[in-house]
Amino acid sequence: MKCLGLRVIISCLVLGLAACTSSSGSNRLASDRPVARPIDFDQPTTPQAADKAYPPGDRTSQALQAAAVRDKRVVAAGFDESFNLSRPLFLSSDDGGGTWVRRELDQDSVDRSSTSEGVTDLAAGPAGFVAVGYGYPGTVLWHSPDGVSWRRLPENAKVFPETDSVSAITATTSGFAMIGSSSLGQGRLVYWQSADGTTWRRTDGPPIGLKPTVAGDVGATEIVAHGTTVVISGNLSTPANSKQTDRLQYWYSTNGGRSFRTAAIRGEIASDYRLYNNALAAADGKFVALVQGSGFDDSGDGSWDGVVLEGGPNGASWRVVAKPWVLGSAYEEIPGTLVKAGNDWVATAMMTSGTVDTTVAVGPTWKQFADGTDVDSQRGRGDQVVTDSVAVGNDALLVGSNNRSGSNEPAIWRYRESRVSPIALPAEASAGRASSSVNTLVRAGRELVAVGDVSGAPTGWTRSGSTWPATTLPGRKNGVTIYQRDAAATADGRVVAVGEKSLPIGRRAVVWVRAANGRWTEADSPIFGVQAKSPYGGPSAEAIAIGPSGWVVVGQRHDGDGHFDAWSAYSKDGKTWTEGVGGQVLPVGDDERTRRTRSRNLRSVGTDEAEMRTVLAVGSRFVAGGDRGDGSPAVWLSPNGSDWKTVVKLPLAKGMHSATLRSLGRIGNSLVAIGDYERKDGDAEGGWTSWTSKDGGLTWTAAPAAVPTRAFAGGLVSVPNGLIALGHTGARDDIDAAAWFSRDGRTWTAVPLPGERIKGPGRQGLSSAVPVDGKLLAVAFDVPPYGGGFYTLEIDLPK
């Protein structure tokens, strides 16, 4: 069995201001698909210098996340990203995993699918196969009686409310069971049961014994059944307990899941070490867990390592039984899967160094564990990830992905007769069309430049007549995922773009500069690096502003130990950079391994994360907006771009529980901020609102909600006599493009939008815009259920 996603991160496309994850093809046959509408922003059509260092592959993303077997049929499932859609990916095999065939949803299921769906777990029982995953409005289930024909189950908001999420599924003696959690309350688990895999019953966890041992944030990771015994694993976060901030939790039931008891955890792991559950299995008359622990190897470096625990025949009492050397090097080993195949246990882990590689440990006992890794296919170029495993007779099948080609591809390996080898998959398992996303449109001198990404590769487009030729930005390489976030133009015609580099361990801010001749280069500064003793930390850039006094990049920094604080960097000319400060300088922390900012004004003040999300140049001053982790929007003020001397908490209008500040603008001498809000915890249908300041940001007035429900505005554009807010209206997966105009920042009226593409099935919206020749030239997105992308839209300016 597996543990999905504790620290296994599979890239998904983020589509514009809709904040929607997108991907894959619709699973329709090509002849059945409607003709795609034109898109202006597509992949490069000429060879790119940046692609020589790291080829882009086919610019689509697929991955397998789960596997299950019934009789002689094996099914592997995951997601397929293509043309700004995500769809479930199903493969089946009838020869023990030697050959595979792609399986499709029926047409009715395709028509009912949202634009962002994928499988995260899978189980097989007498009633067939059941897959669970993400989508709209929340949890999505698929069922197949035979693993070949698949249908999407209808939504049931009472059984699967939008505030619930499912972590794992298993087959039981009475059908199927799932475990997950609710966002309506810290540490609230949820349990589901079904006899046939199609009709489900929901039960709150606490009344049946599923609750944490002490107060904290608890989450379930896996569920396994053996006979009438059901065991659930989870993780409990208790940040206030400095001795053990992260600990293990287990619950067991001996009556088929009607009620649960909390299992005992024996030994020093009950009160020492930081630990996370990753995989759970049952074999040889006992339950076994593979967990991730800090500093269990003998190297003394405190790296993460795999540790084996046994819970006995009913999962009631757990203790450490092995610390396998194969899973305990000086590198970071993050356990992933565990299964018993024939006489051998087969365990996998992600080994993180410069890239993410897979380690396979095999043996009949923990002491006999040996390295079974296939070096040729599970190490080396790119990332190789195993997310699930299943026993098929005496063999074990390992499913996951690799990105050696430059794009994420599905991958399957088979362990047979003491040897791991890769399995060839059919071409249709990874075919698709590139997905493009545009974040920002800027005017640089006489040129119009858009910046975003093509299937994860940061990309710039420059208008040439009626077309937008693409250029891949530099910086991609093995083990590095890049997210482009914002851009701004300088007075001399350059363009500066910012974003984040996600490394196998930690992250970095990234800054690119486009010269007036159109050539993109990556800026270099130690300020963009980790600047911390912990490799897990690092900054991430969210926005940039350029004014007469210099360049300011804002975002967030992780200290490597669970603290996320606001972060900024300043440069007079884009050549040398200094890190931003603000307020009282705090003493150095007790933990020398981490480097949390010492500036009080930048630190999180709540239980959530602090972050600067937007920044605005106001003459020689700068104003940044975001939040400090307490649910209220905040604004930081700096006289010079490097010292944030003042931080101001914005008020919430009546009826607003919390808000997120998205963008800043100016109307005359007044500052304007906009953001979306929640009316209560878990509110998925809130609207957006605005605030104004007439004294340079020192005090703010909250305006009534601009659009009370089902609306989002993420960007502001200065136009004659006011501001235009860009966004969309509607439910999350059925949204229409929208824009609003204001002369004072408090009252907003809808702006008429031209054309037929601004509304319809799927996702439509506006992401960025600039005034051009008396019009507003906007970048819009149009992603109907069969796929789409971004295009330009001319809008009449308000009179």
N, C-alpha and C positions, 0 to 999 in steps of 0.2 A: 504494500500500500504506500501511499504518498502523503506528503504534506505540501499543499500548493500555496506558493506565494508569500511565505513568511519573509523571505528575502530573495525570492525568485521573481524578477521583474521582467515581464515581456512588454516590449514597446508597443504602444497603441497610438494611433494618430489623434491629435487634438485639433478639432476643426474650428478655426476662427473663434469669434467671440461667443459662439454658442456653447462653449465649454463642453463639447460632446466628443466622446471617443468614437472613432470611426474606422472603417476598413472594408474589407472583402467584397467579392462578387455576390450577386443575389442568388446564385445556384440555379438560375433559369438557364435553359439552353439558349445559345446565342441567337437562334432563329426566333425565340419567343421574346427577347428583350426589346423594349421600345428603343427607338433611335436616341442616342445620348445627345443632350443639348450641348452646344459649343462651349468650351472653356478657354479662357485667355491665358491662364497660367498653368503651364504643363512642364514636363521634364525637358532637360536640354536636348537639343537635336544635333549638337556638334560635340566632338571630343572635348572633355574638360580636364584641365590640368590637375584639379583636386582629385579627380577620379583615378589618376595614375597611382597616387599614394594608397588609395583604398577604393577599389572598384565598387560600383553601386549595386551590382547584381541585377535582378529583374525589377527592382524598385517596388516589390510587393512584400507582404509579411504574412507568414503562416507559422503556426506552431501547434503541436499536440500537447494537451494538458492532462489527459487522463486515458486510462485503458481498462477494459473489463472483458471477461471471457464467460461464455455459456456453452456448454457442450464442446463442439469443435470450432465454434465461431468466436473470433477475437475482434473487438471493436476498439479503435483508437479515435479520440475526438479532441477538438481544440477550436481554433479560430482561423479565419482566412480574411486578410485585409487587402482590399483592392478597390480602386476608384472611389475612395472616401467612404467606403462601407465596411462593416464587419459582419461576417456571417459564420455560423457554426461549420466546422470542418469534420466530416465523418469518414473514416476509412474502415474497411472490414477485410478479414482474412479467414479463409477456410482451410489453410494448410499449415497452421501453427505459426503464422507470422512470416512465412517465406515470401508470399506475394500479397499485394493489397489492391483493393478497388475503392474508388471514391464513391460515396453514397450521397444522395441528394434529398432535400426536403420535398414533400409534395407541394404542388402549386398553391394550394390554399394556405399552407404554412408560410410560404415565401411572401404571399400577398399580405399576411398579417404580421410579418416580421418588422421590427424597428430597424433603423439604420446602423445600430451598433449592438451586435450580439455575438456571443461566443461561449463555448463550453469550458467550465472549470473543473467539473468532476463527473464521474460516470460509475454506474453500478449495474450488475446483471443478476437477475433472479428468475424464478419460474414464470413470472409475468412479462419477461422480456428485458429490454435495456432501458434505463432511465438516465438522461443527461441533465445536469443542472448548470446554470451559468448566469451571465449578466445580460441585460437588455433594458428595454423600457416597458413598463414603468419601474422595473426592479428585477427581481428574480425571474428567470425564464426556465421552463422545463420542456424537454423534448422526450418523446417516447417512441420506442420501436419494438414490435413483437418479436422481431427476428434479427435486428442489427442491420438490416438492409433497407427497409422502408421506414422513413422517419417523419414524424409530424410534431409540430410545435403545439404544446398544450395551451388552451385558452387561459388568459389571465384571470386570477381570482384574488381581488384586492383584500378580501377578508382573511384568506388563508396566507397570502403572501403580500402584506402591505408594503408600500414603498420604503418604509423605515426598517424593514427586515432585510437581512442578507444571509445567504446560506454558505456555510464553510465546507461541508462535506456530506457525502451520501454513502450508504452501505445497504446491501441486501440482508434481510433478516429471515427468520423462520416464518414470519407472518407477512412478508412483503418487502417493504423498504422503509428506511428511517434516515432522517437528515438532521443535522445540527447546525445552528447558526446563532445570530444575535440580533437584537433590536437596538436602534440608535436612540430610542426613547428611554434613556436611563442607563447609567454606567453599570457595567457588569450584569446585564440582563441577557441570559441565553434563551434560545427558542428551540423547540424540538418538534419535528414533523414526522408523521407516520402515514403509510399508504399500503393497502393490500395489493393493489394492481398497478401502482406506479402512475396512475392518472388522476385519481381522487385522493386528496390529501387532507389530513387533520392537523391543525396547529395547536401546540400546547406551550404556554409560558413555562420557562425553565425552573424558576425558583419554587413554585408549588410542588414540583415533582423531584426536588432535591438538587437541581442544577444551579448552584450558586457558589460564589468564591468562598474560600476559607477565611479570608480577611477582606476588609474593604479595599477596593482597587478596581482597575479597569481589566475585566476578564474577557477573553475571547476563546472560542473553540477552534481547534485545528483539524481534528480527525475523529472519525467514528468507525468502529469495527465491531462486528457481531460474530459470535461463535456459539451455535446453539441458541439457547434463550438468554445468554449473557451478552450484554451490550456494553462496550467501554468507549468513553469519550475522553480525548485529550484536549488540553487547552493551556493558555498562558495567562498569567496574572501579573499585571504591572502595578507596582507599589512604589512610585518615585519618592515618596516621603520616607521610605525605609532605606537609608543609605547603605545598610549592610547587605540587603538583597533587594534590588530594585525590580528584578524580573525573575519569576519563579514558575514552577510547573504546577499544573492542576490535572487531576484525573477524577472521573466519576464512573461508577459501574452500576449496572442493573442486572439482577439475576432473574427477573420476571418479564423478560422480553421488552423492556423499555417503559413499563408502566410507572416505575419509580426508580430513583437513583440515589446512591450514597456517595459521599466524598471518600476517595481512596486515600490511604496513608502513604506518605513519602518518607522513607527511612534514610538515615545517615546524614552526612553533612550537607548534601544537596538540598535538604529541607530548609536550611537556614543560611547557607553560604552559596557563593557562585551566582553568576547570571546565567540563566538557562532558558531555552525555548524549545517547545515540542515541535518536531518536524515530521516524523513518520510514525505510524502505528500499525502493528500486524498481529496476527494470531496464528500460531502453529506449534506443533509438538506439545499440545496441551497447555499452552501458556500464552499470555499476552506480552508483547515486546514493543518497546518504544526506542526510537533513535532520536536523540535530542542534540541540540547545539549548545555547547558549554564553553565558557571562557576560561582559558588557561588550564585545560585538563592534560595537555601533553607535557613532556618532560623538558621542553626547550626553554621554559621560563620566560617566554616572550608574551604570554597572555593572549595568544591567538585563539580564534574560535576553532573548536574541534568537535568531532562526533563522539558521542557517548551512548552506550547501550544500557537500557534499563529493562528489567523484567518485572511484571506485575502479578505473576502467579496465574493459577487457572481461571480466576474470575476478575482479575485486574484490581483487587482490593488493596494490595500493598506493593509499593514500588521501591526498588533499590538499584543502585549502579552495580552492574555485573561485569562490564568490560569497558576499557578505553583503548580501542584498537589502534595500533600504531599506523595502520593504513589511513585512518581518518584523523590523525593527530600530528601533522607536520608543522613546521614553523609558518606555513602559509595559512590562510583562512579556509578551513573546511566547514562548509555549511551542509549538513546532512539533508538528503532529499527524499529518498525512497528506501523501502525495506520489504523484501518478500522471501518466502521459503520456496525454492524450486527443487524438487527431488530431495536429495540429501543436503543440499547447500543453501545457506542463507546468502542472499545477494543484496548488498547495500550500495547506495550511491550517494555521492556528495559533490557539491560544487567546490572546486578548489580555486580560490581567487588570488591572483597575483597581478600580472599585467593584463591578463584576460581572464575570462571565466571558463575553466575547463572542468571535465567530469572525472571523478575518481570512482572506480568500481572495486568494492571489497567483497570477496567471496570465500566461503569455507563452511564446513559442516558445524563448526563451533566458533565462538567468538575468539578463542585463543588461536584457532587455526586460520583466521582471516588472512588472506593474501591479496596482493594487488592484482586484480583481473582487468585493469583498464586497457582498452585498445588504444594505444598511443597514437596510431595513425589517424583515427577518426574522432577521438575524444580529447585530444590535446592539440596545442599549436595554434594556427591562425584562427582568429575569430573566437566567438563564444560557443561552447557546446554545453547544453543544459538538458538534464533528465528531470522530468516533472512527475512521472508516475511509472510504476512497474507492475507486472502481473505474471503469475505463474501459469504456464501452459504445459501441462505434463511435467517433465523434468527440466524444461527450459524456462527461462525468464525473458520476457519482452520488456525493454526499456523504451519509453517514448518521451519525446521532447522536441528540441529544435537546435539548429546551428546556423550561424551567419557567416560561414566561410566565404560565401559568394559575394558578400557585401549586403545581402538582404536576408532576413530571417526565413528559414526554410524548415518544414517539418522533418523530423528525424526519428528513426526507430533502430534500435540495436537488439540483438538476440544473444543471450548467454546460453551456450550449449556445449556440453562436454568440456567444461573448464575454460571456455574461450568466448570472448565477446567479439562480435563482428557486426558491422553496419548492414542494414537491409535496404535494398534499392526500392524507392517509392515511385509510383507512376507520375508522369509529367503533370497530369491534371491536379495532383495534390498541391502544386505550388504555382499554378498559372494565374495570371491576373493582369491588372492595369495599374499603373502608378497612381498614387494619391498625392495631390498637391494641396498645400494650405498656405494662405497669405495672411500675415499678421499685421503688416504696416505698409502704407503707401506714403511716400514722401516726395516733395519737390526739391530737387537739388539743382540750383541754377535753372537752366532751361530743360533739364531732364526730369522725367518721372521714373522713380525707382520703387519697386515693390520688393519686400523681403519676407521670406517664410521658409517653407521646406518642401521637398519632394520625397515622400516616404521616408522621412527621418534625416535626409541630407539637407543641411541649410542651403538655401538657394536665394539668389537675387534675380529679379527680372527688370529689364529696362525697356521702356516703350520705344519702338521703332516703327513709325507709321501707325498701322493698325494692329501690329503684332507685339508680343512681349518675349523676346529671346531670353533664355534662362542661362544663368551662370552658377555653378556649384561653388559654394564658399569653402575655403580650406579648413582643415582641422580634423576631419574624420580619420580614424585609424583603428587598429585592432583594440577591442575592449572599451571603446569610447562611444557613447551615445550622446548626440548633440541636440539640444532644444533651442531653437531661435525664438526670441520673445518680443523684441521691440527694435525700433530704429529711429534715427533723427538725422537731419541734414545740417551741415555747417554753412556758415556764411560764404565760404569760398567754393561751394559746390561739391564737397565730399559727403558721403553717407556713412554713418556709424551705426552698426547693428550690435546687439548684445544678446546673450543667452546663457545657457548652462551646458557644461560638459559633465555627463554622468559617467564616472569611472567604475571599474569593478569594485573598488573601495573608495568611498568619498566622492566629492564633486568639486568642480571649479567654475568660476565665472569665465565667460569668453566674450571677447570684443573683436569685431571685425571693422576694417575701414576700407571703404571704396574710394579710390582716388578719382580725380576729375577725369582721368583717361579710361575709367571703367574697370580698373584692376582691383580686385579684392585681396587684402592681406589680413593676417591675424595679428592683433596687437599682443605684446608680451610684457608681462609685469608680474613680479612676485605677489603683488596685491591680489591678483586673480587666483592665486594658488591657495593651498590649504592654510598656510601660516599657523599651523597648530601642531601640537605634539601627537595628537591622535590622527591617524590616517583616515578615519571615518568621517571627519568633518570637511568643511569647506564652504565657500560662498557660491551663491547662484544669483545671476543678474536677471532682473525682471523688466527694467525700464531705463531709459536714458533721456536726459535733457541737455541741450547745448545753449548757452547764453553768452553774453559779452565777457563774463568773467571765467568761462571755462566749460568743461564737460563734467557731468555728474551721472554716475551709474548707481542705481539702487537695487536692492533685492533682499536677500536673506542669507544668514550663515548658520550652519550647523556646527556645534562645537565638538562633535564626535561622541557626545555622551547624553544625547537626548534633548539638548536645549537648542531651540531655533530662535535666533535673535535677528533684528533688523540689521542691515549692512549697507554700506555705500562706499564708493570710491570717487576721488576727484582728480582731475587733470586740467592743467591750464591750457595745454596744447595737444593732448592726446599722446604725448611721448612719455612723460613720467607721471606716475600715479601715487597718490597717498590714500590711506584708508580713512574713512570718516570716523569722527568721534562725536560725543554729545553728552553734556551734563556732567554730573559728578563722576570722578574716576574711582572705581571700586577697587578694593584690594585683590590681589591674585588669589584665585580659588585654591582650595585644599588639594584638589586632584591635579597633579602636575602633568598628567597625561592629556588633559584637555585644555583648550584655550577658548573660553567663553569671553565675549567682549567685556571689557571693563567699563564701558560707557553706560551709565545708568539709563540714559534716554533711549538707548537702542535695545535694551534687554526686554524680553517678554515679561509682562507683569501678571499674566494669567496662566491658566493651565494649558492653553493652546499655543500656537506658534506666532511669533511676531514677524512682521514682514513689511517692507516698503514695496508697494506694487506699482506706483506711478510717481512721476516727478515732473515739475514744471519750473522753467526759468522765468523769473519775474525781475527784469532788469538784471542787476548784478546778484540778486538774491535767488534762492531756490526754495521751493515748497515741495515736500514729498508727502504722499498719502499711503495709508495702509491700515494695519491694526497691530495691537500689542499683545494679542493672545487673550483678550478678555471679552470678546464679542462686540466691542464698540469700535467704530472707525476712529483713526487717529491721523493727525497731520503734524509733520515735523517742519521746523523753520530753520533755515541756515542763512546767515548774511554773506557767506562766501563759498558755499558748496561743500565744505569739508567739516565744518563744526555745526552740529545740529543742536543749537543752544536751547531751543524751545520745542516741546512736544505738547500738543493740544488734543484733548479727547473731545470728539464731536458728539453733540446731543442726539438722542433718538426721538423722533416724533411719536406722538401717542399711537399706541397699537403696534409698535415695532419692538420685537424682542432682541434682535441683534441685526447688525448690518456689516457689509463688506464694501469698503471704498474701492472704486475701480479706476476713476479718471479725474483729472483736474483741468480747469480751464479758466479763462479770464473774460470778463465783460467790462470794459473800461477799467476802473480801479477796483472792481469787485472780483474776488476769487470765487470760483464755483467748483464744487465737488459733486460727483454722482456715485451711486453705488446701489447694489441690490440688498434686500433686507428679508429677514424671516419674522413672521408673526408669532412663532412658537418654535420649540425644538423640532427639528425634522421637517419643517415646512418646505415643501417642494413646489409651492405655487405662489410664492411671494412675488412682489413687483420690484420697481426701482424708485429711488427717491433722490433728492438733491439737498445740498447745504450751500449757504453763501456766507462770505465774510467781507466786511467793508474796511477792516483795519489791518490788512496784510496777513490775515490768518490767525491772529491772536484770539479772536472770538468768532463763533460760528452760529448761524441760525438754521435750524432744521425746517425744511419746507414740507408741506403735505406730500404724500406719495404722488409721484408724477403719473405712474400707472400702477394701480393698487395690486393687481394680481397677474400672474402668468405673463411677465414681461421682463426683459433684460436689456440694459444699456451698458456697454463696456467702453465706449470711446467718445471723446468730445472733439469737435472740429470748430475752429473759429471761422465765422463767416461775417459779412457785413451786418452790423446791428445786433449780433448775438452769438449764440452757440447752437450747434446741432449735435444731438446725441444719437449714436448709431447702435443698433441692436436687433431685437426680434421680439415677437409676441407669440404666445401659445404654450402648449405643453412641451416638455423637453424634447420629444422626438417627433413632434408635429408642429413646427414653428414657421412663422412667416416673417419676412423682412420688415423692419420698421425703423423710422427715424422721427425725432421730435425736435422742435425749435423753441428756443426761449430767448427773450430779450433781457430778462433780469436774473435768470438762473433759478427762479422759484416756480414760475408757471410755464408749462410746456404744452405745445400743441403738435399734433401729428403732422408730419410732412408728407404730402402725396408722393408716391413712388410710381414710376412708369413701368410698363411691361408686364408680361404674363409670368415671368419667372420669380417674382417676389413672393409668391404664395403657391400652395399646393401640397400634395403629399410629401412627407419627408421633411428635410431641413432647408430653410431659406433664411438668410440674414445678411447683415452688413458688418464688415470687420474694420474698415478704415476708409478715409476719404481725404481729398484735398480740393480746394477751389481751383478751377482751371477755366479760363476764358469765360467768366461769367456764369459758370455752372459748377455743380459739385460733382467731381469725378469720384465715384465710390468703388471699392472692391466689395463685391457681393458673392455669396456662395449659394449654390442651388444643388442640393443632393437629394433627389427623389429616391424611392425605394430601389431603383435599379442602378444607382450610382451617379456621380456628378463631380462638380468642382467649383472653381472660382472664376469670376468674369468681371468685367467692368460695366458700370451702370452710371449714366449721366442723369443727374437730378436737378431740377430747377431750384434755384435758391429762393428762399422765402422773401417776399416783398417787404 
